[in-house]
Amino acid sequence: MRKFYFEKKSAFSYKVLCLGAHCDDIEIGCGGTILRLVENYPNLTFYWVVFSSNEQREKEAYNSANKFL
């Protein structure tokens, strides 16, 4: 795994774009990385995009994103 680091200066704000083809792809594919980023960098803004879902899965995706972030 390749490691990367952001500067932790409070003046910086970073944006993270998370893309998933299906409603749980982001959590399965990079959930651990997202949790680590949230833990280590308080100045992150996440954009969570899921490309295909139905109404029930949409609610699950929102709930999951809120729990992660």
Residue pairs with C-beta under 8 A, 6 or more apart in sequence:
6 12
6 14
6 41
8 40
8 41
10 42
10 43
12 43
13 43
13 44
13 45
14 41
14 43
14 44
14 45
15 44
15 45
15 46
15 47
16 34
16 37
16 44
16 45
16 46
16 47
17 47
17 49
18 26
18 30
18 34
18 46
18 47
18 48
18 49
19 26
19 49
19 51
20 26
20 29
20 48
20 49
20 50
20 51
21 50
21 51
21 52
22 50
22 51
22 52
22 53
22 57
23 50
23 52
23 53
23 57
23 58
23 60
23 61
23 64
24 60
24 61
24 64
25 50
26 34
26 48
26 50
26 65
27 64
27 68
31 68
34 46
34 68
34 69
35 68
37 44
38 44
38 68
38 69
46 65
46 69
48 61
48 65
48 69
50 58
50 61
53 61
